[in-house]
Amino acid sequence: MSSIADNLANVLTSIEQASCDSQRTANSVQLLAVSKTKPVDDINAAYLAGQRQFGENYVQELASKAKALSEFDIIWHFIGPIQSNKTRLIAEYADWVHSIDREKTAKRLNEQRAVNITPLQVCLQVNISGEPSKSGVTVEQLDSLAAFVDACPHLVLRGIMCIPEKGNSEPSFVKMQSLFKQLQQKYPTIDTLSMGMSGDMATAIACGSTMVRVGTAIFGRRD
């Protein structure tokens, strides 16, 4: 069985190749290692292999791992659905959050973020495929939510995120790239287009992704 370090190296090579194929520099795409449901030892192995950014989907798990690995210079990203009663833990333990899709959530995170730490870095989740089962702000509501987040003193608007329609990701990625460019014209802090996972990473990079979220290819399948 391949080690986590070997898997990580292979994913980074794939990012470099996809970037080259799209005439982009490899360092224009960041790797977010999705460590949800994986033990602290696995995160430690990836950290020792050089990975610094990790994504978690469950709030309690994020808090537990952040406390257990507090001596490491890990950048924690919360990428799962946000329940209103869990925002305090996100505000306390996350460095980034990718899944804001309501003003109410942004308001709570802004109010609960401690003033003595750096502002929370924020991506807005867009339901780009319009699927009823998916979280995310609609394309029509995106401008309003972006303006609200940009006005929050303890949040920094960094970009947008999506989970595309399964098996048909390219049209969603193309739309996201267009939205990303439009928002960049309005907000100088926007630099992050969070899209692409283990199965569609190369397509996402071809469509301008600046951060891919990869779990299975690094840590193996989840039980």
C-alpha positions as CSV (number, residue, x, y, z in Angstrom):
1,M,0.0,0.0,0.0
2,S,1.3,3.5,-0.9
3,S,2.2,5.7,2.0
4,I,0.4,9.1,2.5
5,A,3.7,10.8,1.7
6,D,3.8,8.9,-1.7
7,N,0.2,9.7,-2.4
8,L,0.7,13.4,-1.6
9,A,3.7,13.5,-4.0
10,N,1.6,11.9,-6.7
11,V,-1.2,14.4,-6.3
12,L,1.3,17.3,-6.4
13,T,2.8,15.9,-9.6
14,S,-0.7,15.6,-11.1
15,I,-1.4,19.2,-10.2
16,E,1.9,20.3,-11.8
17,Q,1.0,18.3,-15.0
18,A,-2.5,19.6,-15.2
19,S,-1.2,23.2,-14.7
20,C,1.4,22.7,-17.4
21,D,-1.2,21.3,-19.8
22,S,-3.3,24.4,-19.2
23,Q,-0.3,26.7,-19.6
24,R,-0.5,27.7,-15.9
25,T,2.3,27.7,-13.4
26,A,2.1,24.9,-10.8
27,N,2.2,27.3,-7.9
28,S,-1.0,29.0,-9.1
29,V,-2.9,26.0,-7.8
30,Q,-2.9,25.2,-4.0
31,L,-3.7,21.7,-2.6
32,L,-6.2,21.4,0.2
33,A,-5.9,18.0,1.8
34,V,-9.4,16.9,2.8
35,S,-8.8,15.0,6.0
36,K,-12.4,14.5,7.2
37,T,-13.0,11.2,9.2
38,K,-9.2,10.5,9.0
39,P,-7.2,10.1,12.2
40,V,-4.7,12.7,13.6
41,D,-1.9,10.3,12.7
42,D,-2.8,10.5,9.0
43,I,-2.8,14.3,9.1
44,N,0.6,14.2,10.9
45,A,2.0,12.0,8.2
46,A,0.9,14.5,5.5
47,Y,2.2,17.3,7.5
48,L,5.6,15.7,7.8
49,A,5.6,15.3,4.1
50,G,5.1,19.0,3.7
51,Q,1.4,19.6,3.5
52,R,0.1,22.5,5.5
53,Q,-3.5,23.1,4.5
54,F,-6.2,20.7,5.6
55,G,-10.0,20.7,5.1
56,E,-12.6,19.3,7.5
57,N,-16.4,18.8,6.9
58,Y,-17.6,18.3,10.5
59,V,-17.3,21.0,13.1
60,Q,-16.6,18.9,16.2
61,E,-13.9,17.0,14.2
62,L,-12.3,20.2,13.1
63,A,-12.2,21.5,16.7
64,S,-10.8,18.2,18.1
65,K,-8.0,18.0,15.5
66,A,-7.1,21.6,15.7
67,K,-6.6,21.2,19.5
68,A,-4.7,18.0,19.1
69,L,-2.3,19.5,16.5
70,S,-2.2,23.0,17.9
71,E,1.7,23.1,18.0
72,F,1.8,22.6,14.2
73,D,1.5,25.6,11.7
74,I,-1.6,24.0,10.0
75,I,-4.1,26.1,8.1
76,W,-7.5,24.7,8.8
77,H,-10.3,25.0,6.3
78,F,-13.9,24.3,7.1
79,I,-15.6,23.0,3.9
80,G,-18.8,21.4,5.1
81,P,-22.4,22.6,5.6
82,I,-22.7,25.2,8.4
83,Q,-25.3,24.8,11.1
84,S,-26.2,28.0,13.0
85,N,-25.5,26.5,16.4
86,K,-22.0,25.4,15.3
87,T,-20.7,28.7,14.0
88,R,-18.9,29.6,17.3
89,L,-16.5,26.6,17.0
90,I,-15.8,27.4,13.3
91,A,-15.1,31.0,14.3
92,E,-12.7,29.7,17.0
93,Y,-10.8,27.0,15.2
94,A,-10.9,27.6,11.4
95,D,-8.6,29.8,9.5
96,W,-10.8,29.5,6.3
97,V,-14.4,28.7,5.7
98,H,-15.5,27.7,2.1
99,S,-19.2,27.1,2.6
100,I,-20.9,30.4,3.5
101,D,-24.2,30.7,1.6
102,R,-26.3,33.0,3.9
103,E,-26.0,36.4,5.4
104,K,-27.2,35.0,8.7
105,T,-24.2,32.6,8.8
106,A,-21.7,35.3,7.8
107,K,-23.1,37.6,10.5
108,R,-22.7,35.0,13.2
109,L,-19.1,34.1,12.2
110,N,-18.2,37.8,12.0
111,E,-19.6,38.4,15.5
112,Q,-18.0,35.3,17.0
113,R,-14.5,35.7,15.5
114,A,-12.1,36.9,18.2
115,V,-10.7,40.3,17.6
116,N,-7.2,39.3,18.7
117,I,-6.7,36.8,15.9
118,T,-6.6,37.2,12.1
119,P,-9.9,37.6,10.3
120,L,-11.6,34.5,9.0
121,Q,-10.8,33.9,5.3
122,V,-14.1,33.3,3.5
123,C,-15.2,31.6,0.3
124,L,-18.9,31.7,-0.7
125,Q,-20.4,28.4,-1.8
126,V,-22.3,28.7,-5.0
127,N,-25.0,26.2,-6.1
128,I,-23.8,26.5,-9.6
129,S,-25.8,23.6,-11.0
130,G,-29.0,24.7,-9.3
131,E,-29.6,21.3,-7.8
132,P,-32.2,21.4,-5.0
133,S,-30.2,18.9,-2.9
134,K,-27.1,21.0,-2.8
135,S,-26.1,23.8,-0.5
136,G,-25.0,27.2,-1.9
137,V,-26.1,30.6,-2.8
138,T,-27.8,31.0,-6.2
139,V,-26.0,32.9,-8.9
140,E,-28.6,35.7,-8.7
141,Q,-28.0,36.1,-4.9
142,L,-24.2,36.0,-5.1
143,D,-23.5,39.7,-5.5
144,S,-25.6,40.6,-2.5
145,L,-24.0,38.0,-0.3
146,A,-20.5,39.1,-1.5
147,A,-21.2,42.7,-0.6
148,F,-22.4,41.7,2.9
149,V,-19.4,39.6,3.7
150,D,-17.0,42.3,2.3
151,A,-18.5,44.7,4.8
152,C,-17.9,42.4,7.8
153,P,-14.7,43.6,9.7
154,H,-13.7,40.1,11.0
155,L,-14.2,38.3,7.6
156,V,-12.1,38.6,4.5
157,L,-13.8,37.8,1.2
158,R,-11.3,35.5,-0.7
159,G,-13.4,33.8,-3.3
160,I,-16.0,31.2,-4.3
161,M,-16.4,27.5,-4.0
162,C,-18.7,24.9,-5.7
163,I,-19.5,21.2,-5.7
164,P,-20.5,20.5,-9.4
165,E,-23.1,18.2,-10.8
166,K,-21.8,14.7,-10.5
167,G,-20.4,13.3,-13.8
168,N,-20.8,16.7,-15.6
169,S,-18.4,19.1,-13.9
170,E,-17.0,21.1,-16.8
171,P,-20.0,23.3,-17.5
172,S,-20.2,24.2,-13.8
173,F,-16.5,25.0,-13.7
174,V,-16.7,27.2,-16.7
175,K,-19.6,29.2,-15.1
176,M,-17.6,29.5,-11.9
177,Q,-14.6,30.9,-13.7
178,S,-16.8,33.6,-15.2
179,L,-18.3,34.5,-11.8
180,F,-14.9,34.5,-10.2
181,K,-13.5,37.0,-12.8
182,Q,-16.6,39.2,-12.3
183,L,-16.1,39.3,-8.6
184,Q,-12.4,40.1,-8.9
185,Q,-13.3,43.3,-10.7
186,K,-15.2,44.4,-7.6
187,Y,-13.2,43.1,-4.7
188,P,-9.4,43.2,-4.6
189,T,-9.2,40.6,-1.9
190,I,-10.6,37.9,-4.1
191,D,-8.0,35.4,-5.3
192,T,-9.4,31.9,-4.6
193,L,-11.5,29.7,-6.9
194,S,-12.1,26.6,-4.8
195,M,-13.2,23.8,-7.1
196,G,-12.0,20.4,-8.2
197,M,-11.6,17.1,-6.3
198,S,-9.8,13.8,-6.8
199,G,-11.9,12.8,-9.8
200,D,-12.1,16.1,-11.7
201,M,-9.0,18.0,-10.6
202,A,-7.5,18.4,-14.1
203,T,-10.7,19.8,-15.5
204,A,-11.0,22.3,-12.6
205,I,-7.4,23.4,-13.1
206,A,-8.1,23.9,-16.9
207,C,-11.1,26.1,-15.9
208,G,-9.0,28.3,-13.6
209,S,-9.2,26.7,-10.2
210,T,-6.7,28.1,-7.7
211,M,-7.4,25.5,-4.9
212,V,-8.3,21.8,-5.4
213,R,-9.8,19.8,-2.5
214,V,-8.4,16.3,-2.5
215,G,-9.0,13.6,0.1
216,T,-9.2,10.0,-1.3
217,A,-6.2,10.3,-3.5
218,I,-4.1,11.3,-0.5
219,F,-5.6,9.4,2.5
220,G,-7.4,6.5,0.7
221,R,-11.0,5.6,0.8
222,R,-13.2,6.4,3.8
223,D,-14.8,3.6,5.7
